Amino acid sequence: MIVIKGLVVFDLDSTLIDAEIVDELGKICGKGSEIEDITKRAMEGDFNYEESLRERVKHLEGIRQEEIKEVAENVPLTKGARQTIKELHKMGFKTAIITGSFKTAAEPIAKKLDIDITIANELEFKDGRATGKVTGPVTKSNSKGEVLKKLLSDLKITNNNSIVVGDGANDLSMFKVAGYSIAFNASPILTKKADVALNEKDLRNVLLKIRDNVC
């Protein structure tokens, strides 16, 4: 029987995957450059997260569910993602994704990586096409921190036994909650608040930091 050592939470975009889902979807809609600009500003903390999310989702109006699933199936995983998740499970950690991205995309990726828990937003669909609206638990700048608090309470895991890995300004609220925070190729605003910053796109470095500093 494996004793649960704690919880490791990953952001999805540009963390577990080497891409931004909403940017990839924007390319399909012919709105790639507009969405990429908003994403960049939001991750650097220059654009209110809730406003930026809703603005980007507006550009996705009309995209089909099947197109989103296809993007999720083909998006590149970050180097070392599979090995890192597998080893964390062996070490006794539960794993989770907390993302402002969308369940339609996040859940297939989580399944591929054998992530235990996925918390993401929901795109609204009508007749199989996105309406340009979004709902869910991760729509505000501090949402991830609140979601993490509730998740830790539900799992009966203390804050000190939680680790967070992220790259953008909207991960700040999780960094304030977690016992140990790792900025992964992150924006300066997040790097300043992290316990450790990693600047190589290889998640096995995250695994090494957890082994060296937490276990």
C-alpha positions as a Python dict, from the first residue, in 0.01 Angstrom:
ca = {
    (1, 'M'): (0, 0, 0),
    (2, 'I'): (139, 342, -102),
    (3, 'V'): (109, 610, 164),
    (4, 'I'): (9, 943, 9),
    (5, 'K'): (305, 1173, 61),
    (6, 'G'): (137, 1486, -71),
    (7, 'L'): (1, 1656, -381),
    (8, 'V'): (190, 1791, -681),
    (9, 'V'): (-11, 2036, -891),
    (10, 'F'): (83, 2134, -1244),
    (11, 'D'): (-36, 2411, -1466),
    (12, 'L'): (-118, 2276, -1811),
    (13, 'D'): (-18, 2526, -2078),
    (14, 'S'): (357, 2572, -2129),
    (15, 'T'): (414, 2346, -1828),
    (16, 'L'): (288, 1991, -1888),
    (17, 'I'): (250, 2069, -2256),
    (18, 'D'): (488, 2267, -2476),
    (19, 'A'): (213, 2492, -2612),
    (20, 'E'): (-84, 2709, -2513),
    (21, 'I'): (-412, 2534, -2593),
    (22, 'V'): (-607, 2854, -2649),
    (23, 'D'): (-338, 2982, -2887),
    (24, 'E'): (-349, 2658, -3087),
    (25, 'L'): (-728, 2678, -3107),
    (26, 'G'): (-699, 3040, -3216),
    (27, 'K'): (-493, 2934, -3517),
    (28, 'I'): (-779, 2710, -3630),
    (29, 'C'): (-1018, 3005, -3604),
    (30, 'G'): (-784, 3237, -3792),
    (31, 'K'): (-732, 3443, -3475),
    (32, 'G'): (-392, 3310, -3374),
    (33, 'S'): (-197, 3636, -3352),
    (34, 'E'): (-474, 3820, -3163),
    (35, 'I'): (-506, 3544, -2903),
    (36, 'E'): (-129, 3494, -2867),
    (37, 'D'): (-85, 3863, -2787),
    (38, 'I'): (-352, 3852, -2516),
    (39, 'T'): (-207, 3530, -2371),
    (40, 'K'): (141, 3680, -2347),
    (41, 'R'): (16, 3990, -2170),
    (42, 'A'): (-196, 3785, -1930),
    (43, 'M'): (87, 3547, -1834),
    (44, 'E'): (316, 3843, -1765),
    (45, 'G'): (51, 4005, -1544),
    (46, 'D'): (-15, 4298, -1779),
    (47, 'F'): (-376, 4206, -1851),
    (48, 'N'): (-647, 4119, -1595),
    (49, 'Y'): (-676, 3741, -1614),
    (50, 'E'): (-1055, 3716, -1617),
    (51, 'E'): (-1084, 3979, -1889),
    (52, 'S'): (-809, 3817, -2092),
    (53, 'L'): (-969, 3473, -2067),
    (54, 'R'): (-1311, 3591, -2177),
    (55, 'E'): (-1159, 3801, -2457),
    (56, 'R'): (-963, 3503, -2591),
    (57, 'V'): (-1262, 3271, -2569),
    (58, 'K'): (-1471, 3515, -2773),
    (59, 'H'): (-1231, 3456, -3059),
    (60, 'L'): (-1303, 3080, -3041),
    (61, 'E'): (-1669, 3117, -3132),
    (62, 'G'): (-1766, 2855, -3389),
    (63, 'I'): (-1486, 2607, -3329),
    (64, 'R'): (-1609, 2246, -3317),
    (65, 'Q'): (-1563, 2013, -3019),
    (66, 'E'): (-1392, 1761, -3246),
    (67, 'E'): (-1132, 2021, -3347),
    (68, 'I'): (-1050, 2090, -2981),
    (69, 'K'): (-1012, 1720, -2906),
    (70, 'E'): (-786, 1679, -3207),
    (71, 'V'): (-561, 1961, -3082),
    (72, 'A'): (-546, 1797, -2739),
    (73, 'E'): (-448, 1463, -2891),
    (74, 'N'): (-167, 1614, -3096),
    (75, 'V'): (-29, 1890, -2874),
    (76, 'P'): (335, 1822, -2777),
    (77, 'L'): (401, 1713, -2421),
    (78, 'T'): (685, 1890, -2245),
    (79, 'K'): (1005, 1687, -2237),
    (80, 'G'): (1010, 1452, -1940),
    (81, 'A'): (638, 1484, -1862),
    (82, 'R'): (554, 1113, -1872),
    (83, 'Q'): (856, 1009, -1666),
    (84, 'T'): (801, 1283, -1408),
    (85, 'I'): (438, 1192, -1343),
    (86, 'K'): (520, 821, -1329),
    (87, 'E'): (800, 875, -1078),
    (88, 'L'): (593, 1109, -860),
    (89, 'H'): (328, 838, -832),
    (90, 'K'): (594, 584, -737),
    (91, 'M'): (714, 825, -467),
    (92, 'G'): (363, 838, -321),
    (93, 'F'): (238, 1171, -452),
    (94, 'K'): (-103, 1240, -597),
    (95, 'T'): (-93, 1457, -909),
    (96, 'A'): (-331, 1722, -1037),
    (97, 'I'): (-381, 1974, -1314),
    (98, 'I'): (-534, 2309, -1222),
    (99, 'T'): (-575, 2513, -1539),
    (100, 'G'): (-768, 2800, -1686),
    (101, 'S'): (-780, 2598, -2008),
    (102, 'F'): (-1077, 2381, -2102),
    (103, 'K'): (-1190, 2034, -1993),
    (104, 'T'): (-1241, 1929, -2353),
    (105, 'A'): (-865, 1962, -2403),
    (106, 'A'): (-728, 1911, -2052),
    (107, 'E'): (-892, 1577, -1975),
    (108, 'P'): (-748, 1384, -2275),
    (109, 'I'): (-400, 1514, -2187),
    (110, 'A'): (-447, 1419, -1821),
    (111, 'K'): (-556, 1071, -1924),
    (112, 'K'): (-252, 1034, -2149),
    (113, 'L'): (-23, 1126, -1857),
    (114, 'D'): (-220, 935, -1591),
    (115, 'I'): (-282, 1252, -1387),
    (116, 'D'): (-509, 1180, -1089),
    (117, 'I'): (-719, 1499, -1081),
    (118, 'T'): (-808, 1758, -1345),
    (119, 'I'): (-973, 2092, -1267),
    (120, 'A'): (-1043, 2314, -1567),
    (121, 'N'): (-1297, 2550, -1718),
    (122, 'E'): (-1583, 2463, -1951),
    (123, 'L'): (-1638, 2608, -2294),
    (124, 'E'): (-2005, 2657, -2375),
    (125, 'F'): (-2119, 2468, -2682),
    (126, 'K'): (-2433, 2482, -2892),
    (127, 'D'): (-2491, 2225, -3165),
    (128, 'G'): (-2132, 2107, -3124),
    (129, 'R'): (-1974, 2449, -3173),
    (130, 'A'): (-1830, 2692, -2917),
    (131, 'T'): (-2046, 2995, -2843),
    (132, 'G'): (-1754, 3213, -2734),
    (133, 'K'): (-1843, 3188, -2364),
    (134, 'V'): (-1666, 3014, -2077),
    (135, 'T'): (-1761, 2912, -1723),
    (136, 'G'): (-1581, 2726, -1449),
    (137, 'P'): (-1371, 2737, -1133),
    (138, 'V'): (-1059, 2900, -1283),
    (139, 'T'): (-1181, 3223, -1439),
    (140, 'K'): (-1031, 3486, -1205),
    (141, 'S'): (-673, 3583, -1124),
    (142, 'N'): (-691, 3426, -775),
    (143, 'S'): (-904, 3125, -872),
    (144, 'K'): (-623, 2871, -874),
    (145, 'G'): (-531, 2944, -514),
    (146, 'E'): (-890, 2901, -399),
    (147, 'V'): (-926, 2580, -599),
    (148, 'L'): (-604, 2444, -448),
    (149, 'K'): (-719, 2523, -93),
    (150, 'K'): (-1043, 2333, -149),
    (151, 'L'): (-867, 2041, -314),
    (152, 'L'): (-620, 2006, -27),
    (153, 'S'): (-906, 2017, 221),
    (154, 'D'): (-1100, 1751, 29),
    (155, 'L'): (-792, 1527, 11),
    (156, 'K'): (-698, 1596, 375),
    (157, 'I'): (-349, 1701, 267),
    (158, 'T'): (-182, 1994, 443),
    (159, 'N'): (-57, 2300, 257),
    (160, 'N'): (298, 2209, 360),
    (161, 'N'): (264, 1879, 175),
    (162, 'S'): (166, 2045, -152),
    (163, 'I'): (393, 2140, -443),
    (164, 'V'): (297, 2364, -734),
    (165, 'V'): (459, 2394, -1077),
    (166, 'G'): (358, 2679, -1306),
    (167, 'D'): (470, 2948, -1546),
    (168, 'G'): (228, 3243, -1548),
    (169, 'A'): (93, 3527, -1336),
    (170, 'N'): (-234, 3340, -1273),
    (171, 'D'): (-33, 3073, -1085),
    (172, 'L'): (70, 3328, -819),
    (173, 'S'): (-229, 3251, -597),
    (174, 'M'): (-132, 2880, -592),
    (175, 'F'): (227, 2968, -504),
    (176, 'K'): (98, 3153, -195),
    (177, 'V'): (-90, 2842, -78),
    (178, 'A'): (158, 2562, -155),
    (179, 'G'): (437, 2450, 71),
    (180, 'Y'): (685, 2449, -218),
    (181, 'S'): (662, 2633, -550),
    (182, 'I'): (852, 2581, -874),
    (183, 'A'): (854, 2841, -1152),
    (184, 'F'): (899, 2654, -1480),
    (185, 'N'): (1031, 2872, -1765),
    (186, 'A'): (814, 3133, -1601),
    (187, 'S'): (734, 3501, -1636),
    (188, 'P'): (942, 3734, -1412),
    (189, 'I'): (642, 3814, -1192),
    (190, 'L'): (612, 3447, -1096),
    (191, 'T'): (983, 3369, -1076),
    (192, 'K'): (1026, 3632, -803),
    (193, 'K'): (776, 3452, -580),
    (194, 'A'): (894, 3093, -638),
    (195, 'D'): (1100, 2877, -405),
    (196, 'V'): (1299, 2770, -710),
    (197, 'A'): (1306, 2872, -1076),
    (198, 'L'): (1392, 2633, -1360),
    (199, 'N'): (1472, 2766, -1706),
    (200, 'E'): (1511, 2449, -1912),
    (201, 'K'): (1209, 2288, -2078),
    (202, 'D'): (1254, 1949, -1915),
    (203, 'L'): (1016, 1839, -1640),
    (204, 'R'): (1269, 1588, -1512),
    (205, 'N'): (1440, 1887, -1351),
    (206, 'V'): (1121, 1942, -1151),
    (207, 'L'): (1144, 1582, -1036),
    (208, 'L'): (1504, 1633, -924),
    (209, 'K'): (1414, 1946, -725),
    (210, 'I'): (1131, 1764, -551),
    (211, 'R'): (1359, 1474, -462),
    (212, 'D'): (1636, 1704, -337),
    (213, 'N'): (1431, 1961, -146),
    (214, 'V'): (1106, 1798, -41),
    (215, 'C'): (1156, 1424, 6),
}
